[in-house]
Amino acid sequence: IYWKTPKGDPRFMPTVVQRTKFRFGKDRPWTREFYMQNFPGKNVVPAIVEPLKQWSFFRGDR
C-alpha cells in the first residue's frame, strides 16, 4: 500500500492507492532490490519467457 486516506474523517472517501501488477525476479518481495524494481510510479514491463523447442531434460513421471 502506497497511500491510504485517513480513517474517521468524513471529508475523505475510503481510498487505497497501491500497485496491482508486480515483476517477480530473483529478489525476495521483502528486500530493497524488489522495491527498487517495482518502485511506485514506475511502469513494470512483464518478462517475456519463450517456450523451449527442444525439451532435453527430465519431464517427470508419465
C-alpha positions in Angstrom: 0.0 0.0 0.0 1.5 3.3 -1.1 -1.2 5.7 0.2 -4.3 5.4 2.3 -6.9 8.0 3.3 -7.2 8.9 6.9 -9.8 6.9 8.9 -12.6 8.5 10.8 -12.6 11.8 8.8 -15.9 12.3 7.0 -14.3 14.5 4.4 -12.5 11.6 2.7 -13.8 8.6 0.9 -12.0 5.4 1.9 -9.4 5.0 -0.9 -6.2 3.0 -1.2 -3.5 3.6 -3.8 -1.4 0.5 -4.5 0.3 -1.4 -7.3 -1.7 -4.3 -8.7 1.0 -5.8 -11.0 4.5 -6.7 -9.8 7.5 -8.0 -11.5 8.9 -11.0 -9.7 12.5 -11.8 -10.3 15.4 -13.2 -8.3 14.8 -10.9 -5.3 12.5 -11.7 -2.4 9.4 -9.4 -2.0 10.6 -8.0 1.3 14.0 -6.8 0.1 15.1 -3.4 -1.1 16.1 -4.7 -4.5 12.5 -5.9 -5.1 11.2 -2.5 -4.0 13.6 -0.7 -6.4 12.4 -2.9 -9.4 8.8 -2.2 -8.5 9.2 1.4 -7.5 6.0 3.4 -7.1 5.1 5.1 -10.3 7.5 3.0 -12.4 6.0 1.1 -15.4 6.6 -2.6 -14.9 7.3 -4.4 -18.2 6.4 -8.1 -18.0 9.3 -10.5 -18.6 8.7 -12.5 -21.8 9.6 -16.1 -21.5 9.9 -18.1 -24.8 8.9 -21.7 -24.9 11.6 -24.4 -25.2 11.7 -26.0 -28.6 14.0 -28.9 -27.6 13.0 -30.3 -24.2 16.1 -32.3 -23.3 15.7 -32.9 -19.6 13.6 -35.0 -17.3 9.9 -34.5 -18.0 8.6 -36.2 -14.9 6.7 -39.4 -14.3 4.2 -40.4 -17.0 
